[in-house]
């Protein structure tokens, strides 16, 4: 029988701690209440072979420790969301639906995570709060939508909308990844070729140049110097780059660094407009989905702005939400976010708002924007490929010219 470690509040206001054996968490809570205590926390334990008490695999504390570095896959999360929606729509109680999903999960990490959510819900926590305990699995926008569904009494509808949103976003991200795959391969090949030339090819010419005795051309001196630096201090330089990369990564994860990086990304040609269109598509789809599910406009705006993924854009939309709260219309309130919403989109939002079909129009705008984004990505990649090929050819050609110039000079002296 499982062993549970509990903390409970006594009648005199002090905290009591202890262990009890129970068939499950509900039974453990009943036993604690029978003792006249008010449960504060409950964690499942298991007795180790040496007699000491260790955390069991099903304990909440151990779950956060054992699986912290392992995430639930996007596919498992989408299946969980869609199945939970179907079960709730069929009239299955939430706790029973979570038990069913936990039993049907095949992946150990997924099974443990669904059990963790179930345990929190059985303890009396709302589903949104239970999911918020695992931000690495359930994004903030996910839990915000669940909270809106629980508050409005249409959780099954919201979960279905979330599942559809996840499927579309996964498809869009897949297109972005596929579009960037070939340029990434070209970049890796370029670095590999340049490293080979610098480490193995140029030193063979360097020995010949040493016996040349004459003054090497400037371009040859630069290339030979770079080659010597890479061969002599390559590991140190690589280590320094790794350390610098980690420091930059840590800085960019901070609030100040993230804002600087996001500002740079938005101002970068080609990349900035694509990132803004991607954020706008997510925002419009999320807002239209929430409005279609019956979520009030202000609450839907607060949830949808979290889906932007860029703090600069989130701040801009936050100011627009304040205008809506003061009684302004949505299209007019978003007019200051020109970097995110083009004038044509603002006009369509204003017209849809007047005609009372804002939710459907926002979803339509998202569909159109995603189609345009797909075409723009293909165009950008089509331009990037020849540009990268030209850059690679230029670098390799410069190296070969730098190596051949002294040979031509040597031939002229021999003549």
DRENTOR-94192 format. One record per residue (C-alpha): y, z, x; residue in three letters. Coordinates in pm, whole numbers, padded with zeros to 5 digits, always signed. Layout:
% residues N
YZXALA
...
//
This chain:
% residues 415
+00000+00000+00000UNK
+00342-00092+00143UNK
+00555+00182+00293UNK
+00928+00188+00208UNK
+01209+00358+00393UNK
+01490+00465+00161UNK
+01835+00616+00164UNK
+01945+00781-00160UNK
+02231+00991-00291UNK
+02149+01347-00398UNK
+02314+01539-00679UNK
+02530+01733-00433UNK
+02665+01409-00282UNK
+02464+01412+00042UNK
+02240+01129+00162UNK
+01865+01183+00165UNK
+01630+00968+00374UNK
+01254+00934+00367UNK
+00944+00719+00326UNK
+00741+00652+00013UNK
+00439+00439-00066UNK
+00472+00205-00361UNK
+00311-00105-00505UNK
+00640-00294-00475UNK
+01015-00258-00470UNK
+01053-00191-00845UNK
+00788+00082-00822UNK
+00965+00229-00518UNK
+01295+00242-00708UNK
+01126+00413-01002UNK
+00976+00677-00774UNK
+01312+00744-00610UNK
+01483+00780-00948UNK
+01201+01011-01065UNK
+01291+01243-00776UNK
+01643+01268-00918UNK
+01798+01048-00649UNK
+02022+00746-00672UNK
+01899+00469-00436UNK
+02144+00340-00178UNK
+01918+00117+00031UNK
+01549+00033+00044UNK
+01362-00143+00324UNK
+00993-00222+00337UNK
+00801-00089+00637UNK
+00450-00124+00768UNK
+00246+00109+00983UNK
+00167-00027+01327UNK
-00176+00016+01485UNK
-00054+00287+01718UNK
+00067+00488+01422UNK
+00436+00421+01466UNK
+00636+00272+01184UNK
+00762-00083+01237UNK
+00941-00326+01010UNK
+00711-00547+00806UNK
+00752-00918+00780UNK
+00872-00883+00424UNK
+01140-00622+00500UNK
+01499-00719+00450UNK
+01614-00587+00785UNK
+01342-00773+00972UNK
+01413-01093+00786UNK
+01766-01105+00916UNK
+01635-01035+01269UNK
+01327-01255+01288UNK
+01468-01559+01119UNK
+01828-01542+01229UNK
+01790-01833+01468UNK
+01573-02036+01228UNK
+01733-02213+00936UNK
+01602-02338+00606UNK
+01605-02717+00611UNK
+01845-02913+00393UNK
+01551-03069+00209UNK
+01399-02729+00126UNK
+01736-02604+00004UNK
+01781-02908-00220UNK
+01428-02867-00361UNK
+01493-02498-00421UNK
+01817-02575-00604UNK
+01668-02848-00820UNK
+01353-02653-00911UNK
+01549-02337-00987UNK
+01773-02538-01217UNK
+01471-02683-01399UNK
+01306-02343-01440UNK
+01623-02182-01575UNK
+01681-02474-01813UNK
+01325-02422-01941UNK
+01408-02061-02029UNK
+01230-01891-01737UNK
+01403-01563-01638UNK
+01581-01571-01304UNK
+01362-01311-01129UNK
+01043-01485-01244UNK
+01178-01824-01137UNK
+01252-01687-00789UNK
+00897-01548-00768UNK
+00757-01890-00857UNK
+00971-02062-00593UNK
+00872-01801-00335UNK
+00501-01853-00404UNK
+00527-02233-00397UNK
+00715-02243-00064UNK
+00490-02363+00219UNK
+00724-02309+00514UNK
+00713-01946+00639UNK
+01089-01938+00704UNK
+01163-02077+00359UNK
+00914-01844+00191UNK
+01071-01540+00359UNK
+01423-01649+00265UNK
+01336-01703-00103UNK
+01165-01361-00108UNK
+01475-01206+00041UNK
+01693-01358-00233UNK
+01445-01241-00497UNK
+01445-00886-00361UNK
+01823-00868-00369UNK
+01830-00995-00728UNK
+01561-00746-00836UNK
+01771-00472-00678UNK
+02045-00558-00926UNK
+02256-00795-00721UNK
+02387-01117-00868UNK
+02236-01443-00745UNK
+02562-01551-00582UNK
+02595-01221-00395UNK
+02231-01239-00287UNK
+02286-01589-00150UNK
+02608-01481+00021UNK
+02397-01247+00236UNK
+02259-01558+00410UNK
+02558-01783+00491UNK
+02347-01979+00742UNK
+02132-02098+00448UNK
+02374-02101+00155UNK
+02722-02238+00243UNK
+03027-02069+00096UNK
+03092-02357-00140UNK
+02732-02329-00263UNK
+02763-01959-00343UNK
+03106-02015-00500UNK
+02959-02272-00739UNK
+02668-02041-00823UNK
+02913-01761-00891UNK
+03109-01988-01124UNK
+02788-02083-01305UNK
+02679-01722-01345UNK
+03021-01621-01477UNK
+03035-01909-01727UNK
+02672-01879-01839UNK
+02570-02231-01731UNK
+02389-02156-01405UNK
+02116-02417-01465UNK
+02377-02691-01511UNK
+02568-02591-01197UNK
+02248-02579-00990UNK
+02159-02931-01104UNK
+02508-03047-01008UNK
+02472-02878-00668UNK
+02139-03053-00608UNK
+02291-03392-00693UNK
+02588-03317-00470UNK
+02356-03220-00183UNK
+02160-03543-00221UNK
+02474-03759-00213UNK
+02624-03570+00081UNK
+02297-03599+00274UNK
+02296-03974+00212UNK
+02657-04006+00330UNK
+02593-03802+00644UNK
+02286-04013+00712UNK
+02500-04325+00702UNK
+02746-04169+00947UNK
+02464-04070+01183UNK
+02304-04414+01166UNK
+02637-04581+01232UNK
+02702-04369+01543UNK
+02350-04396+01685UNK
+02389-04727+01869UNK
+02724-04639+02034UNK
+02573-04306+02144UNK
+02277-04486+02302UNK
+02514-04722+02482UNK
+02714-04429+02617UNK
+02401-04254+02749UNK
+02282-04575+02916UNK
+02624-04626+03073UNK
+02625-04276+03221UNK
+02267-04323+03350UNK
+02349-04657+03517UNK
+02666-04520+03679UNK
+02480-04214+03807UNK
+02209-04437+03957UNK
+02465-04656+04131UNK
+02656-04360+04271UNK
+02351-04167+04393UNK
+02110-04437+04514UNK
+02290-04773+04542UNK
+02619-04695+04713UNK
+02474-04479+04998UNK
+02282-04786+05126UNK
+02614-04972+05163UNK
+02778-04662+05307UNK
+02551-04675+05615UNK
+02648-05034+05671UNK
+03016-04952+05629UNK
+02986-04672+05889UNK
+02897-04930+06157UNK
+03163-05168+06031UNK
+03438-04986+06214UNK
+03720-05149+06024UNK
+03950-05014+05753UNK
+03779-05020+05416UNK
+03969-05145+05111UNK
+04121-04871+04897UNK
+03890-04936+04604UNK
+03588-04910+04832UNK
+03714-04583+04979UNK
+03756-04436+04630UNK
+03407-04542+04521UNK
+03244-04412+04840UNK
+03435-04084+04806UNK
+03319-04038+04447UNK
+02962-04115+04548UNK
+02976-03863+04834UNK
+03118-03596+04600UNK
+02847-03653+04341UNK
+02567-03639+04599UNK
+02706-03334+04780UNK
+02844-03130+04492UNK
+02676-03289+04191UNK
+02489-02975+04084UNK
+02800-02761+04125UNK
+03009-03008+03927UNK
+02742-03028+03657UNK
+02724-02649+03637UNK
+03103-02629+03616UNK
+03107-02886+03337UNK
+02842-02690+03146UNK
+03038-02365+03183UNK
+03361-02538+03083UNK
+03186-02694+02784UNK
+03056-02357+02668UNK
+03400-02201+02709UNK
+03558-02482+02509UNK
+03290-02450+02243UNK
+03356-02077+02209UNK
+03729-02139+02191UNK
+03691-02413+01930UNK
+03482-02179+01714UNK
+03773-01934+01702UNK
+04031-01977+01427UNK
+04307-02094+01661UNK
+04081-02333+01850UNK
+03935-02475+01531UNK
+04280-02548+01393UNK
+04384-02722+01717UNK
+04067-02932+01718UNK
+04100-03024+01351UNK
+04463-03124+01404UNK
+04363-03347+01696UNK
+04084-03504+01492UNK
+04316-03584+01202UNK
+04573-03745+01434UNK
+04316-03952+01626UNK
+04332-04323+01536UNK
+04037-04457+01333UNK
+03855-04119+01344UNK
+04133-03927+01166UNK
+04159-04152+00858UNK
+03779-04163+00827UNK
+03757-03783+00845UNK
+04031-03749+00582UNK
+03858-03995+00348UNK
+03528-03814+00392UNK
+03696-03481+00306UNK
+03868-03636+00004UNK
+03539-03777-00127UNK
+03374-03435-00099UNK
+03670-03266-00268UNK
+03684-03511-00559UNK
+03310-03502-00617UNK
+03298-03123-00605UNK
+03600-03083-00833UNK
+03470-03340-01081UNK
+03127-03176-01079UNK
+03272-02832-01150UNK
+03504-02956-01424UNK
+03216-03143-01583UNK
+03014-02819-01581UNK
+03292-02638-01768UNK
+03453-02444-01482UNK
+03828-02382-01538UNK
+04060-02601-01330UNK
+04210-02330-01106UNK
+03872-02178-01031UNK
+03723-02522-00968UNK
+04008-02605-00728UNK
+03949-02284-00530UNK
+03582-02372-00498UNK
+03634-02742-00423UNK
+03889-02686-00147UNK
+03624-02501+00054UNK
+03420-02822+00063UNK
+03689-03000+00267UNK
+03556-02853+00591UNK
+03895-02882+00764UNK
+04120-02576+00766UNK
+04437-02784+00793UNK
+04346-02972+00476UNK
+04232-02650+00307UNK
+04574-02494+00371UNK
+04750-02801+00227UNK
+04539-02797-00089UNK
+04591-02420-00124UNK
+04963-02480-00168UNK
+04886-02735-00440UNK
+04665-02484-00621UNK
+04958-02243-00633UNK
+05162-02510-00814UNK
+04880-02564-01064UNK
+04865-02190-01129UNK
+05237-02199-01203UNK
+05178-02464-01469UNK
+05214-02785-01269UNK
+04994-03089-01320UNK
+04719-03161-01070UNK
+04833-03510-00968UNK
+05189-03394-00899UNK
+05070-03080-00718UNK
+04855-03282-00476UNK
+05141-03519-00392UNK
+05231-03326-00076UNK
+04881-03388+00069UNK
+04956-03751+00159UNK
+04725-03733+00458UNK
+04438-03653+00225UNK
+04523-03825-00105UNK
+04674-04177-00102UNK
+04934-04261-00363UNK
+04688-04477-00557UNK
+04442-04188-00587UNK
+04717-03951-00700UNK
+04818-04201-00969UNK
+04461-04231-01093UNK
+04429-03851-01106UNK
+04755-03822-01302UNK
+04648-04085-01557UNK
+04302-03928-01596UNK
+04460-03587-01643UNK
+04677-03719-01924UNK
+04383-03889-02096UNK
+04155-03584-02070UNK
+03883-03747-01857UNK
+03967-03591-01523UNK
+03609-03486-01437UNK
+03463-03836-01480UNK
+03753-03999-01297UNK
+03719-03765-00998UNK
+03349-03849-00966UNK
+03432-04220-00993UNK
+03697-04185-00721UNK
+03439-04012-00501UNK
+03191-04297-00554UNK
+03451-04562-00471UNK
+03577-04369-00168UNK
+03225-04326-00032UNK
+03167-04700-00067UNK
+03492-04775+00118UNK
+03402-04515+00380UNK
+03067-04681+00437UNK
+03232-05018+00492UNK
+03500-04868+00720UNK
+03231-04695+00925UNK
+03046-05020+00971UNK
+03369-05191+01078UNK
+03455-04912+01321UNK
+03108-04925+01475UNK
+03125-05304+01495UNK
+03448-05268+01695UNK
+03316-04980+01905UNK
+03008-05167+02026UNK
+03189-05453+02209UNK
+03453-05207+02333UNK
+03187-04987+02491UNK
+03003-05288+02634UNK
+03331-05409+02786UNK
+03397-05063+02933UNK
+03047-05044+03083UNK
+03073-05396+03227UNK
+03418-05315+03371UNK
+03298-04999+03547UNK
+02986-05161+03690UNK
+03182-05473+03788UNK
+03445-05261+03963UNK
+03173-05087+04166UNK
+03013-05414+04272UNK
+03349-05567+04366UNK
+03435-05256+04566UNK
+03107-05285+04755UNK
+03135-05657+04819UNK
+03496-05665+04946UNK
+03412-05514+05288UNK
+03128-05764+05326UNK
+03366-06054+05269UNK
+03608-05902+05520UNK
+03326-05868+05772UNK
+03229-06234+05727UNK
+03589-06341+05786UNK
+03601-06143+06113UNK
+03272-06297+06230UNK
+03412-06645+06167UNK
//
